[in-house]
Amino acid sequence: MKSQKNNNQKQKLAIKGRRLAPDEVLAEKKHFEMLMIHYGDMIKEKNRAVLQMYYREDHSLSEIAEEIGITRQGVQNTIRRCIFKMDQAEVQLGLIARDEAIKRDITYIIKRLAEVQDSGAADVSDIIGRAKKLIED
């Protein structure tokens, strides 16, 4: 099973055209998840299924091609096209960037409120709790 995961990751590297380091693979998966959360609905259902098999279920390009009845190159082109389309939407709309900025601001507020509470000036634990809940959702 471990060998198959390594083969899957090697095939994923074909999408990028080079071998990715483990931290780059994680960053790519995180980027994909953020794209899917914000822009996944703009991708056709069949193409979303291909993306899910590739990124979430770790299927190889060949496995996906066999399952849906297209060529390996067709799978690779579908993945590239969908990611490009969602990346372009992010460039135009900036929803992911906005969410990340909001999380940074809330994290800063939590830190400052914790400092206020630690100084004994006020009990702000309820506010801290609500703010933490916001960034966890």
RASUL-V492316 format. One record per helix or strand of 2 or more residues. SS is the DSSP state (H for helix, E for strand). FROM is the first residue (numbers start at 1). TO is the last residue. If there is no record, write none. Layout:
BEGIN
SS,FROM,TO
SS,FROM,TO
END
This chain:
BEGIN
H,2,16
H,22,42
H,45,56
H,61,68
H,72,93
H,95,118
H,125,136
END
